[in-house]
Amino acid sequence: MAGNVKQTPMASRGQKTPNPQNKTTASPTRPPSGFRASRVLGTFAAVLFVLAGSTWAWSCSKDKPSSPSVSTTPSHSQPSVFIQENKPSPVAVASAPADASAVDDTPDEVPEAPWEGPWVGALVPTAPVYVSPFRTRENMIGYLRHGTKAPVTSTKPLQKDNCKEGWYRLHPYGFVCGSHVTTNLNHARFQAGIVPPDLEALVPYKYAYNNRNGTPLYRRIPTAEEMDTYEPDRRAEIKAKEAKAKEAKAKRTAAARGEHANASPPSVSSVASAVASSHESVPSPSHSSLAVPRSAAEATTGDDLPLLPLPGEVVADAGLDDAQAQEPEEKPWWMRDEIDKSDLTLDHMHEGSDAVLAKRMARGFFVAVDKTFRKNGRFWYHTTEGLLAPADRMSINGPPTFQGVELIGQDAPSLPVGWTRVSAAKYTLGNDGKTFRRKGTVERFTMVSLTGKQMTEGSTQYVEAKAGFWLRGSQVASTAPGPAPSGLLPKERWIDINLSTQTLVAFEGDTPVFATMVSTGKKGQTKKTDHSTVKGTFRVREKHVAATMDGDGAAPGEGPYSIQDVPYVLYFERSYAVHAAFWHNNFGTRMSHGCVNMAPADAKRIFFWSAPLVPPGWHGAWSTKEHPGSFVVVHD
C-alpha cells in the first residue's frame, strides 16, 4: 500500500528546474457543477474525452456536483521549497481489482535524488492516471496535461487487453495508458503541447487581462481581411495611432529646427476626420469583406457591384415607400460604445462564432498565455486553451506579492498574529489606562504579533501588539482559529478558515505551522446575490495545478467573468475551492463569488503541503475513501 510520499525536483520540457537551495516561500469524486465543457466524461467516455480534448470551466458557487467527469489541468514537479520534514498524508489510492500485475507497490518515500528518466510525455489534453491498469472511474486518481512529462519506472509497457499500447507504471505510483502518452519526448504531438507550468515562479503561467469588450479569440491566425471583418474598428484605430505618431514626429522635427514651439499642430477635427474616413474602407461585419461600400447617391444604373450602406447611412427598401424606410440594425454588443455589462452572459461570448472565430471576451476576462509570437503584422498570445488572442488588446498582469508567515522556526511568531488591511494608525494607551493617542503609522499588509488583549474606547475596539502599541481592530485581520475537526489523526494536516477575520491558519495536528490573510465570498441581500463562502467541516476533494473558472454575474452591475487556468486549486465542497487570486490585492476583505482567494505565494504553499499530493508531472489529483484529502474547516 502507499506510504508517505515526498516529492522531488525534476526537469521537464520547458520546465524550470527547482533549486534545492531556494528556501523562500513561495474515491474520485464528482467535479463541481460550475463546470462548462464541450464534452461530458462518464466512466466509459473517459477515453473519448482525452482523445478529442475538452476545456472545462469552473466557478465558485453553491451548485450541486454534476455527474462524474474528468477535469482538465496539467502539472510539473513539486518545487523543493515545499518539501518539509513532516511528510504529508498518504496519497489518494482507490481499491483495485485483484490482479498480480496490478499490485499497488507505491513506495513509502520518493528518493531524494532528481529523477533522470525514463519519462512519458502526454499526447492528449487530459491523460487519466489510474491506481491500477483498469479503466474505471473508481480507479482514476489524477491526470497529466498535454505537453507535460512524468517519470515512469520502465519504457516497456505492461500489456493488457484493455489498452492496446500497454500500460506505463508512473513513478512513484499510478498507471497511464500508452495511447495517451509517449516515451519519445521528440514526438511531434508532445512537442506541440502546452508549455508546462512554471512551478518555481509565483504563478504557473503568464496571465493577460482583456482591456475591452469584444476582443476575439481565434481558432487560427486570421488574414488581414478576416481581422477587418471580425474587428471592424481596427483600421480606424490604426489610422488614429498613425495620425498621433505623425503629429508627435512633426513636433520633434520642429523642435530640432528651432521653429516656434506654438506652431499649430494638426487640429482635433483633422484627426477625427482621419478616423471617420477610415470607416469608409472598413467592411461591415454583416457583409462580405470583398464588397466596397458606396453611398446610395453614387449608385449607377447597370453597375453590377453590390450596393452597401456607408456607416450610419439608412437605405430604403426598394419594395417600400420612403416613409417606410428600414431602421438601421442594432449593433452587436461588442460594437456598442456603451453597454451595461449586467445585460451580458457567457452565452453572448459565442455569438457569431464560426470556423475562424471561437468566441469573444468581455472586458476583464483573463487568458493564460502559452506562448507569444508575431504573425501578419501583429503580436499574438497562444492561450493554454489553444486559442489565439490579439496581444494589442490585452495587458500582462503582475500578480500580488503579499504572503503570509511561517509559524515554525527559531524566530517564527506565535499566534495570534494579524495584518494591517490598510495603512493603519498606531496608538499608545494613556496614563489613565482608558484613552488612546495616535502615534505613527503601520504600512498596509504589515504582519503584527499580537498579545491577544483587546480594549474599547467609545465604539472603537483596539488590539495590542507585542511591540507595545495598539491598532484599531477594524484595520487588522487577526487570526482566530476554531477547534480541530473531529476524527483528526495525530499530526494530520488541516486548514482553518475564519470568515469573520478573513484569515487562514494551517495546522499539523494541534500545531499551527502557517498563517495568512484570505478573501472569501461577498455577502448579498438576497439568495441570488449572496456569494458567502459555505461554512462547515469538509475535506479536500481534488486538486489542480490550474483550472479555468467562469460564470455569469448575479449581483446588480455584475457581468460575466472568465479566468483561464486559475492557479493552485483545492476543491473542498461542490464548486467551493481554495485557490490563488492573481487579479486583485485586497486580501483581508471579502471579494469572491464564494471561493477562498489566497495570494499566489500562499496558495502555492498550501497546495503542495496539503493532501492529496500532486506527484511530479501530474496536473491534478483526487482524494479517495481510503486516503482522504486534508480537512478544511470554515467558520465565523
C-alpha positions in Angstrom: 0.0 0.0 0.0 1.0 3.6 -0.5 3.1 5.2 2.2 4.0 8.8 2.9 5.4 10.4 -0.2 7.9 13.1 -0.5 8.0 14.7 -4.0 11.4 15.6 -5.5 12.5 18.1 -8.1 12.5 17.0 -11.8 13.1 18.7 -15.1 10.6 18.5 -18.0 10.2 20.1 -21.4 10.2 23.8 -21.0 10.1 23.5 -17.2 12.1 25.5 -14.7 14.1 23.0 -12.6 13.5 23.7 -8.9 16.5 24.9 -6.9 17.1 22.8 -3.8 18.8 25.7 -2.1 15.9 28.0 -2.6 14.2 28.3 0.8 11.9 31.2 0.1 8.2 30.7 0.5 6.8 30.7 -2.5 -12.9 8.0 -4.0 -12.6 10.0 -7.1 -15.5 12.3 -6.7 -17.8 14.3 -8.8 -16.5 17.6 -10.0 -18.3 20.8 -9.2 -21.3 21.7 -11.3 -19.8 25.1 -12.0 -18.1 23.3 -14.9 -18.7 24.3 -18.5 -17.5 21.7 -21.0 -17.7 20.7 -24.7 -17.8 17.0 -23.8 -19.1 15.2 -20.8 -16.9 12.4 -19.5 -18.6 9.3 -17.9 -17.0 6.1 -16.9 -16.6 4.7 -20.4 -16.3 8.1 -22.1 -13.1 9.0 -20.4 -11.0 7.7 -23.3 -13.1 9.6 -25.8 -12.6 12.8 -23.8 -8.8 12.5 -23.8 -8.7 11.7 -27.5 -11.0 14.5 -28.6 -9.9 17.1 -26.0 -12.0 19.5 -24.0 -11.8 22.6 -21.8 -13.6 22.8 -18.5 -14.6 25.9 -16.8 -15.4 26.0 -13.1 -17.0 28.7 -10.9 -17.1 29.3 -7.2 -20.8 28.7 -6.5 -23.4 26.8 -4.5 -24.2 24.5 -7.3 -24.5 20.8 -6.6 -22.0 18.5 -8.1 -22.7 17.3 -11.7 -22.4 13.8 -12.9 -18.9 12.1 -12.8 -16.4 13.6 -15.2 -12.8 14.3 -15.6 -11.2 17.7 -15.2 -8.5 19.2 -17.4 -5.4 20.8 -16.0 -1.6 19.8 -16.1 1.3 19.7 -13.6 5.0 19.7 -13.0 7.3 18.6 -10.3 6.8 19.9 -6.8 9.2 22.8 -6.0 11.8 21.9 -3.4 10.7 24.8 -1.3 7.5 22.9 -0.3 9.3 19.7 0.8 9.0 19.6 4.6 10.3 17.2 7.2 6.8 16.2 8.3 5.6 14.1 5.4 2.1 14.6 4.1 -0.8 12.2 4.5 -0.6 9.2 2.1 -1.7 9.9 -1.4 -5.2 9.1 -2.6 -5.3 5.5 -3.9 -8.6 3.7 -4.8 -9.2 0.0 -4.4 -8.3 -2.1 -7.5 -9.3 -5.5 -8.8 -7.3 -8.4 -7.6 -4.5 -8.9 -10.2 -1.0 -9.9 -9.7 0.2 -7.5 -12.4 -1.7 -4.6 -10.8 -0.3 -4.8 -7.3 -0.1 -1.4 -5.6 3.7 -1.1 -5.0 3.7 2.6 -4.1 7.0 3.3 -2.3 6.9 4.6 1.3 9.1 7.6 0.2 10.3 9.0 -3.1 14.1 9.1 -3.3 15.7 12.5 -2.8 17.8 12.4 -6.0 16.3 14.2 -9.0 14.7 11.8 -11.5 16.9 11.2 -14.5 14.5 9.1 -16.5 12.8 7.4 -18.2 9.8 9.6 -18.9 6.5 9.6 -20.7 5.0 12.7 -22.3 1.3 13.4 -22.5 -0.1 13.5 -26.1 -3.7 14.4 -25.3 -5.4 17.3 -23.4 -6.1 15.0 -20.4 -4.3 11.7 -19.8 -6.1 9.9 -17.0 -3.9 8.2 -14.3 -5.3 5.1 -12.6 -4.2 3.4 -9.4 -4.0 0.1 -11.4 -4.3 -0.8 -15.1 -8.1 -0.9 -15.2 -10.1 1.9 -16.8 -12.8 2.6 -14.3 -13.9 5.9 -12.8 -13.3 4.5 -9.3 -9.8 3.7 -10.3 -8.9 7.2 -11.6 -6.7 9.2 -9.2 -5.4 12.0 -11.4 -4.3 13.1 -14.8 -1.5 14.5 -16.9 -1.8 17.5 -19.2 -0.8 17.7 -22.9 2.9 18.8 -23.2 3.9 17.7 -19.7 6.1 14.7 -18.9 6.1 12.4 -15.9 8.6 9.8 -14.6 8.0 6.1 -15.3 9.7 3.0 -13.9 10.3 1.5 -17.3 9.9 2.2 -21.0 8.5 -1.3 -21.5 4.7 -1.1 -21.1 2.6 -3.7 -19.3 0.5 -5.5 -21.9 -3.2 -5.9 -21.2 -6.3 -6.2 -23.5 -7.9 -3.0 -22.1 -5.1 -0.8 -23.6 -3.7 -1.8 -27.0 -0.5 0.2 -26.5 0.1 -1.2 -23.0 0.3 0.5 -19.6 3.2 2.5 -18.2 3.8 2.5 -14.5 4.4 6.0 -13.3 6.8 6.9 -10.5 6.1 6.9 -7.6 2.7 5.3 -8.4 -0.2 5.1 -10.9 -0.7 3.8 -14.4 -1.3 5.6 -17.7 -2.4 4.0 -20.9 0.1 4.1 -23.8 -2.5 5.5 -26.2 -2.3 8.8 -24.2 1.5 9.1 -23.7 4.8 8.5 -25.5 8.3 7.7 -24.3 9.6 9.6 -27.3 9.9 13.2 -26.0 10.7 14.4 -29.5 7.3 13.2 -30.7 5.6 16.0 -32.7 2.4 15.8 -30.8 4.1 16.0 -27.5 6.2 19.0 -28.6 3.0 20.7 -29.8 1.6 20.6 -26.3 1.1 23.4 -23.9 4.2 24.7 -22.2 4.4 23.1 -18.7 3.5 25.2 -15.8 6.5 27.0 -14.1 6.3 25.8 -10.6 9.2 27.9 -9.5 7.6 31.2 -10.4 5.0 33.0 -8.4 2.2 31.8 -10.8 2.5 28.8 -13.2 1.7 30.9 -16.3 1.7 34.5 -17.5 -1.8 35.9 -17.5 -3.2 38.6 -19.9 -6.0 40.9 -19.0 -8.6 41.8 -21.7 -8.9 45.6 -21.9 -12.1 45.9 -24.0 -15.4 44.3 -24.8 -15.5 42.1 -27.8 -11.8 41.1 -28.1 -11.9 38.0 -30.4 -10.3 34.6 -29.6 -9.4 33.0 -32.9 -9.1 29.3 -33.8 -6.3 30.2 -36.2 -4.3 33.2 -37.4 -6.8 35.3 -39.3 -5.9 37.0 -42.6 -5.8 40.8 -42.8 -9.3 40.8 -44.4 -10.6 38.5 -41.7 -9.2 40.7 -39.0 -11.1 43.7 -40.6 -14.3 41.7 -40.6 -14.1 40.4 -37.0 -12.6 43.7 -35.7 -14.2 46.4 -37.8 -12.8 49.2 -35.6 -9.2 48.0 -36.1 -8.4 50.1 -39.2 -9.8 53.2 -37.5 -7.6 52.7 -34.5 -4.5 52.2 -36.7 -5.2 55.4 -38.6 -5.7 57.3 -35.3 -2.5 56.0 -33.9 -0.6 56.9 -37.2 -2.1 60.4 -37.0 -0.9 60.8 -33.4 2.5 59.4 -34.2 2.8 61.8 -37.2 1.8 64.8 -35.0 4.4 63.8 -32.4 7.1 63.4 -35.1 6.2 66.9 -36.5 6.7 68.4 -33.1 10.0 66.8 -32.6 11.2 67.9 -36.1 10.0 71.5 -35.4 11.8 71.5 -32.1 15.0 70.2 -33.7 14.9 73.0 -36.3 14.2 75.6 -33.7 10.8 76.5 -35.0 8.3 78.2 -32.8 7.0 75.9 -30.1 3.5 77.1 -30.6 3.2 76.2 -34.2 -0.3 74.9 -34.8 -0.4 71.1 -34.7 -3.0 69.1 -36.7 -6.4 70.0 -35.3 -8.6 67.7 -33.4 -11.1 67.8 -36.3 -8.4 66.7 -38.8 -7.6 63.7 -36.6 -11.3 62.9 -36.3 -11.7 63.2 -40.0 -8.9 60.7 -40.5 -10.7 58.3 -38.1 -14.0 58.8 -39.8 -12.6 58.4 -43.3 -11.0 55.1 -42.2 -14.5 53.7 -41.6 -15.3 54.1 -45.2 -12.7 51.4 -46.0 -13.8 49.1 -43.2 -16.3 46.4 -44.4 -19.3 45.9 -42.2 -19.1 42.5 -40.4 -22.5 41.7 -41.8 -21.2 41.8 -45.4 -18.6 40.2 -47.5 -15.1 41.6 -46.9 -14.7 41.9 -50.7 -17.6 44.3 -51.1 -16.9 48.1 -51.4 -19.3 50.4 -49.5 -20.8 53.2 -51.6 -23.5 55.7 -50.8 -26.9 55.4 -52.4 -26.3 58.6 -54.4 -23.2 57.1 -56.0 -25.1 54.1 -57.4 -25.3 54.0 -61.2 -27.7 52.0 -63.3 -26.2 48.8 -64.7 -23.4 48.7 -62.1 -23.2 45.1 -61.0 -21.3 45.9 -57.8 -23.4 45.3 -54.6 -24.9 48.4 -53.0 -23.8 48.6 -49.4 -24.6 51.4 -47.0 -21.9 53.6 -45.6 -21.6 53.7 -41.8 -24.7 55.5 -40.4 -26.5 55.6 -43.8 -30.1 54.4 -43.9 -31.1 52.8 -47.2 -34.7 52.4 -48.1 -36.1 49.0 -49.2 -36.9 49.1 -52.9 -40.3 47.5 -52.1 -41.3 50.2 -49.6 -42.3 53.8 -49.7 -39.7 56.3 -48.5 -41.8 56.7 -45.3 -41.3 53.0 -44.6 -37.5 53.1 -44.9 -35.8 50.4 -42.8 -34.4 51.3 -39.4 -30.7 50.6 -39.1 -29.9 47.3 -37.5 -28.9 47.3 -33.8 -25.1 46.9 -33.4 -23.9 43.7 -31.8 -23.0 44.0 -28.1 -19.3 44.1 -28.8 -19.5 47.1 -31.2 -21.6 49.4 -28.9 -19.9 52.4 -27.3 -21.8 51.8 -24.1 -23.2 48.6 -22.7 -24.5 47.5 -19.3 -22.3 44.5 -18.5 -25.0 43.1 -16.3 -27.0 42.5 -19.5 -24.3 40.2 -20.8 -23.9 36.4 -20.2 -21.3 33.9 -21.2 -23.6 32.8 -24.0 -23.2 36.3 -25.6 -19.5 35.5 -25.9 -20.2 32.8 -28.5 -22.4 34.9 -30.8 -21.1 34.9 -34.4 -18.6 32.1 -33.7 -17.5 30.1 -36.8 -14.6 28.3 -38.3 -12.3 31.2 -37.6 -13.8 33.0 -34.6 -14.1 30.8 -31.5 -15.7 33.4 -29.1 -15.3 36.9 -27.8 -14.3 38.2 -24.4 -15.8 40.9 -22.2 -13.6 43.5 -20.6 -12.0 42.0 -17.5 -11.6 38.4 -18.8 -8.2 36.8 -18.3 -6.3 34.3 -20.5 -3.3 32.1 -19.5 -0.5 32.6 -22.0 1.2 29.6 -23.5 3.5 31.5 -25.8 3.8 34.9 -27.6 4.7 35.3 -31.3 4.3 37.7 -34.2 2.4 36.9 -37.4 0.6 39.0 -40.1 2.0 42.2 -38.6 0.7 41.6 -35.1 1.7 40.1 -31.8 -0.4 37.2 -30.6 -0.9 35.2 -27.4 -1.4 31.5 -27.8 -3.5 30.6 -24.8 -3.4 27.4 -22.8 -6.9 26.7 -24.1 -5.3 26.5 -27.6 -6.9 29.8 -29.0 -5.3 33.0 -30.2 -5.7 36.4 -28.7 -4.5 39.7 -30.2 -1.9 41.0 -27.8 -2.6 44.7 -28.6 -6.0 44.4 -27.0 -4.6 42.9 -23.7 -2.2 43.6 -20.9 0.0 41.2 -19.0 -0.9 41.0 -15.3 1.6 41.3 -12.5 0.5 39.1 -9.6 0.4 40.4 -6.0 3.4 39.6 -3.9 1.8 39.5 -0.4 2.4 36.4 1.5 1.7 35.0 5.0 4.0 33.9 7.7 5.6 30.6 8.8 4.9 29.7 12.4 7.7 27.1 12.8 11.3 28.1 13.4 13.5 29.8 15.9 12.4 33.4 15.1 8.8 32.5 14.0 6.0 34.3 15.7 3.3 32.6 17.6 -0.5 33.0 17.4 -2.2 35.3 17.5 -0.9 37.4 14.6 -2.5 39.9 12.3 -2.0 42.0 9.2 -3.0 45.6 8.6 -5.6 45.7 5.9 -4.8 49.4 5.3 -2.1 51.9 6.2 -3.1 51.9 9.9 -2.6 54.4 12.7 -0.6 53.3 15.7 -1.8 54.3 19.2 -0.4 54.4 22.7 -2.5 53.9 25.8 -2.8 57.0 28.0 -1.7 57.2 31.6 -5.3 56.8 32.7 -5.3 53.3 31.1 -8.5 54.2 29.2 -7.8 56.7 26.4 -5.7 56.2 23.2 -3.4 58.7 21.5 -2.3 58.4 17.9 1.5 58.0 17.4 2.8 56.9 14.0 1.5 54.6 11.3 2.0 51.0 10.2 2.2 50.2 6.4 -0.5 48.2 4.7 -0.1 44.4 4.9 2.4 44.5 7.8 2.4 41.4 9.9 2.0 42.2 13.6 2.5 39.8 16.5 -0.4 40.3 18.9 -0.8 39.8 22.6 -4.5 38.8 22.3 -5.5 41.7 24.6 -8.3 44.0 23.4 -9.8 47.3 24.7 -12.7 49.5 23.7 -12.8 53.3 23.8 -16.3 54.5 22.9 -17.4 52.4 19.9 -13.8 51.7 18.7 -12.1 48.5 19.6 -8.3 48.3 19.8 -5.9 45.3 19.7 -2.5 45.2 21.4 0.7 44.4 19.6 3.6 42.6 21.3 5.8 45.6 20.3 3.8 47.8 22.8 1.5 49.8 20.5 -2.2 49.4 19.7 -4.1 49.3 16.5 -7.8 49.7 15.6 -9.3 46.2 15.4 -11.3 47.1 12.3 -8.0 47.7 10.5 -6.4 44.4 11.4 -7.1 40.9 10.1 -6.3 38.9 13.3 -6.1 35.1 13.4 -8.7 33.3 15.5 -8.8 29.6 14.6 -11.5 27.3 15.9 -11.3 23.8 17.3 -9.7 21.0 15.4 -12.2 18.8 13.4 -13.4 15.5 14.9 -11.6 12.4 13.8 -8.3 14.3 13.2 -5.3 12.0 13.3 -2.1 12.9 15.2 0.0 15.4 13.1 -2.6 15.3 10.3 -2.6 18.4 8.2 -5.7 20.6 8.1 -6.8 24.1 7.2 -8.8 26.6 9.4 -10.6 29.5 7.6 -12.2 32.3 9.7 -14.8 34.2 7.7 -15.1 37.0 10.3 -11.4 37.8 10.4 -10.6 36.8 6.8 -7.6 34.7 7.9 -6.4 31.1 7.3 -4.2 29.0 9.6 -2.6 25.7 8.5 -2.1 23.1 11.2 -0.3 19.8 11.6 -2.3 18.1 14.4 -2.7 20.8 17.1 0.4 22.7 15.9 -0.1 25.8 13.8 2.5 26.0 11.0 1.4 28.8 8.7 -1.0 31.8 8.8 -2.2 34.3 6.3 -5.0 36.6 5.1 -7.6 35.5 2.6 -10.6 36.9 0.7 -13.8 34.9 0.9 -17.2 35.2 -0.7 -19.1 38.5 -0.7 -22.3 38.7 1.2 -25.5 39.7 -0.5 -29.0 40.8 0.4 -30.8 38.1 -1.5 -30.2 34.4 -2.1 -29.3 35.1 -5.7 -26.7 37.8 -4.9 -25.2 36.3 -1.8 -21.8 34.8 -2.5 -20.9 33.9 1.0 -18.5 31.0 1.4 -20.1 27.8 2.7 -19.4 27.0 6.3 -18.8 23.6 7.8 -16.1 20.8 8.0 -15.0 19.4 4.7 -12.1 17.5 3.1 -10.1 18.5 0.0 -11.8 16.5 -2.8 -9.5 17.3 -5.7 -6.5 19.5 -6.6 -5.5 21.1 -9.9 -2.3 23.0 -10.7 -4.6 25.3 -12.7 -8.3 25.2 -13.7 -10.5 27.7 -15.6 -13.3 29.4 -13.7 -16.1 31.4 -15.2 -19.7 32.3 -14.6 -22.5 34.9 -15.0 -22.8 37.8 -12.6 -25.7 37.6 -10.1 -25.5 40.8 -8.2 -26.6 44.2 -9.7 -24.0 45.6 -12.0 -22.1 42.3 -12.3 -21.3 40.9 -15.7 -19.9 37.5 -16.8 -16.4 36.6 -15.7 -13.8 34.2 -17.1 -10.4 33.5 -15.7 -8.4 30.9 -17.6 -6.2 28.5 -15.6 -6.7 29.8 -12.1 -3.6 28.6 -10.2 -3.4 26.1 -7.3 -7.0 25.0 -6.9 -8.2 22.9 -3.9 -11.9 22.0 -4.3 -13.5 21.0 -0.9 -17.3 21.3 -1.3 -19.3 21.4 -4.6 -17.8 24.3 -6.5 -16.2 26.0 -3.5 -12.4 26.0 -3.5 -9.3 27.5 -2.0 -7.2 28.9 -4.8 -4.7 31.6 -5.8 -6.0 35.0 -6.9 -3.6 37.0 -9.1 -6.2 39.5 -10.3 -6.6 41.5 -7.0 -4.6 42.6 -4.0 -7.4 43.1 -1.4 -6.7 40.2 0.9 -8.3 40.6 4.3 -11.5 41.7 2.5 -14.5 39.7 1.2 -14.1 39.7 -2.6 -15.0 36.5 -4.3 -18.0 34.6 -5.8 -17.7 32.1 -2.9 -14.2 30.6 -3.2 -11.4 31.4 -0.7 -8.9 33.6 -2.5 -5.3 33.5 -1.5 -2.2 35.4 -2.6 -0.3 33.3 -5.1 2.6 32.5 -2.9 0.3 31.4 -0.1 -1.9 29.3 -2.3 1.2 27.6 -3.7 2.4 26.9 -0.2 -0.9 25.3 0.8 -1.3 23.4 -2.5 1.9 21.4 -2.2 1.5 20.9 1.6 -2.0 19.5 1.7 -3.4 16.1 0.8 -3.9 14.6 -1.7 -0.5 15.1 -3.1 0.1 16.0 -6.8 3.1 13.9 -7.9 5.7 15.2 -10.3 4.3 15.7 -13.8 0.7 15.4 -12.8 -1.7 18.3 -13.3 -4.4 17.1 -10.9 -5.2 14.5 -8.3 -8.3 13.2 -6.5 -8.7 12.0 -2.9 -10.3 8.7 -2.2 -12.2 7.0 0.6 -9.1 5.1 1.6 -6.9 8.2 1.5 -9.0 11.3 2.0 -7.8 14.9 1.5 -6.9 17.3 4.2 -9.7 18.7 6.4 -10.9 22.2 5.6 -12.9 23.9 8.5 -14.8 27.1 7.6 -16.4 29.1 10.4 -17.3 32.6 11.5 
